[in-house]
Amino acid sequence: MQHPTRYFLEQPFFEPLRRWGRQDSIPDIPLSSTIEAMDKAGVGVGLLAAWWGPAGALIDNDEVASFVRQHPTRFAGVASVNLARPMDAVRELRRCVRELGFVALRIVPWLWGWPPDDRRYYPLYAECIELDVPFCLQVGHTGPLLSSETGRPIPYLENVALDFPELRIVAGHIGVPWTQEIISLATKFSNVYIDTSAYKATRYPADFVEFMRGRGAKRVMFGTNYPMLTASACLEGMKELGLGEQAEQLFLSGNAQRVFKLPDAV
């Protein structure tokens, strides 16, 4: 999830999302509204992501840190960095983890036009391993007005998993239309996980639900992509998935607690 600033929401490539959400104007969203949306759905802790693209920070790491300081028991920070300058990016990641207490790094490949096996990512993967934090990215098609090619799990993300077996990888947006590819990677590699951000439970593909019920019970974690979707909307139809008590607990909290090393890890 992200707490969106007006500058973030105004980006031209988000036009389809505004259209899908029937937004005629761009609202100012106070931090209290994000907390209220979490409370409504019973969400205790949210991972709050920064955004960085070729034009610079869309949501700055220090902005995210300020949100976390206001609600330290409700948010954990997720860093983003300037992929075009890998060593500056490594230094910023170190600062975010060591000084700001962030728990992960997130890069959005479609924003840069570089797939995750591009050489520019590799120093960051090594640093994530050294800092013991996961790397998060989006897989699957791109809703915003940019190419989806970077979201193909195979071969791009598979190459990363092969090269960095110690790197915890969290692939968001369930991989549609290449869902079977991301399921195959989460089955093949013990360090690849999937989050369901940007999808309501009622829209999970049948083969994905089957994976969650069985061998993927410890591989999938809940996500929202707020403010595009609230947690309440994403949880609609949750009980109809038939996960069972243990698989549901792992999906909603246990897997994320373990992978991101949050308090009360299971």
N, C-alpha and C positions, 0 to 999 in steps of 0.2 A: 504494500500500500504506500501511498504518498500523501502528505498533506500539501495540497496544491496551492501555489502562489498564483496571482493573476498573470504574471509573466509566463509561467508554465502553461496555464490554460489557454493563453492567447496564441500559442504557436500554430502556424498555418497548417502543419501536417496533422493536427488533431481535429480538423474540420469534420471528418466522418464520425468521430466520436460525439462531437457536439450535435451533429445531425441525428445520429441514432438516439441520443438522449433528449432530442427535441428542445435543445437549448437555443433560445433566440438571443440571449445575452450571456456574457461571461460574469458569473457571480464572484464576489469576495466571500471566501469560506473561512470563518474564524476557526481557530484551533478547537474551541469549545464544541463546534458542530461535529468535528471528527471524533472527539471523545464521546459525544452523545450517540453518534452512529455505532460506535463500539459497544457502548452500554446497552443499547437497544437489542443488540444481538448476543449479549453476554460474553463479549470478547474482552479478556483481561489484559493482554499485551499485544501490541501491534508492532511489526517491523516497519519502520518509517524510512523510506528510501530517498536519497539524493539523486539528482539527475545531472549528467554532464554530456554534452554533445559537441560537435565541431565548432559551434558558435560560442561555446563556453558553458557556464553553469546555468541550468534551467531551474534547479532547486539546489542551492549551495549546501555543501557539507556543514558549514557553520550555521546555516538556517535550520537544518535538521537538528543539529546539536542544541540549538536554543529551544526547539520544541521538546526535545527529550528532557532538558533541564526543567522545563515547566511541569512536566508530568513524568518523572523518572521511573515510576512504577508501572506506567501504562505504555511507554514506548521504548524501543531499542533502535539505535541508529544503524543504517546501512549506507556505506560510503559509495560515492561514484567519483571518477577521476578523468583527467584529460588523456585519453588513449593515444592521442597524436604525439605526446611527449612522454614516452614510457618511464624514464627515470624520474621525472617530476611526478608522474602518476604513482610510482612506487613510494616516493617520499610522502606524498599526500595520504596514501593508504596507511602507511606507518603512523602518521600523525593522527588519523581518524581512529585507529584502533588503540594506540598506546595512550593518547592524550584525551580523546573524546569518548572513548569507551565503546566505539561502534563494534558490531558483531559480525559483519559480513561486507563483501564488496559486490556491487551490482553494476554491470555494464549492459546496455541495450544495443545489441549488434546492428539492428536495422537503422538506428540513429546515426551510426558511423558508416554504414555500408561495408563493414569488414566482418567476415564470419569469425567465429570464436577460435579458429585455428590459425588466424593471422598472426604473424610474428610479433606484432605490437602487444598482444595480450600476454605473451609468455613470461616476461619478467614479473607481471602481476600475479600470475598463477604460482610462480615460485615463492613470491612474498606472502601470498595467502597461506601457503603451506607452512612457511616459517612462523607466521602470526597465528596459525591455527584457526583461521576463519574460512567460512564457505565462500564460493564464488557463485553468484546468481546471474541469470540471464533469461531472456525470452526465447522460446522456441515456437515454431509454428508460423502461421501467416501473420502479416502485419496489418492491423486495423488502420493505423494512420497512413497518410499518403506517401509512403516510401516502400521500397522493394521488400518482398518477403523472402528473397533467396537466402539471406543470412540466417533465417530461422530453420533451415533444414537440419534435423539432428544428424543424419548420415549424409555425407561423411564428416561434416565440420565438427560437431560436438564429439563424435566418436573418436576423431583424431586427438582431441584434447584429453579424453578419458584414457586413451592408450598411452599418451606421453606423460600424464600426471596422475598416476594411480593413487597418490596420497591426497589429491585435491578433492574436497567435498564440493560437488557440483549440484546446484539446485536449478532445474529447468522449469520456468514458469509458462503458463498458458496452455498446458497439456499437449501442445504439439500439433493441433489441428492445422492442416489436413494430414499431417504425418504422425498421427498419434501412435500407430503401431511402431514407428521408428523409435520414438522416445521410450515406449514401453520396452522395446527390445534392448535399448541401452541400459535402462534401469534394471533389467533382468540380467544382462551380461556383466555389468560393472557394479561392484559393491559400493562405489563412491558416487553414483549418479542417483539423484532424487528428482521428483516432479512436484510442482505445486499447481494448484487449480485456479490461480488468479485469472480473472476476466471471464470466468464461467460460473453460471448457476448450476447447482446440483442437478437440476432438471435437464441440463443440456450436456451432461457428461456422455460421451459415446458409450455404447453397450460394452464394447471390449475393454474400455478403460475402467468401467465399474467392476467388471469381472476381475480385472487385475487388482483393484483395490480390495476386493473381498478375499482374494487368495494370496498368491505369492508376492503381491505388491503392497501388502498391508503395512509394511515398515518402510515403504519407498515413496509414499505420496503424502503431501501435507496441504492443508487448507490455505487458500489465499483468496483475495478479493479484487485487487487492482483498484481499490478505492481511490478517487471518488467516482470512477466509471460505474462501479457496482458497490453497493453497501454490503456489509457482512450479512445483514438480515436477508437481502435479496439472494445472496449466494447460498444461503442455508435453506431456502425454500425447497421442499422435496427431499430433504436430507434423510429422513426416516425411510422413505421409499427405496433408498439405495440398498437396504438390507445388509449393511456391513457387519452387523453384530457389535456387541458392546466393546470388545477389545479393539477391533479394527477401527471403530468410530473414534474411540479415545486417542488412538495413535494418529489418526488422520487430523483430528481437530486440535491436538496439542502435543501429544507425546513425541511424534517424529520431529516437529520443529524444535521442541525443547532439547532433544538429543543432538540434532544436526547443528543448531546454532549455539548450543551450550548455554541455554537460558536456565534460569533458576527452576528447581524442581524437575530436572530432567528425568525422563523415564528410560 
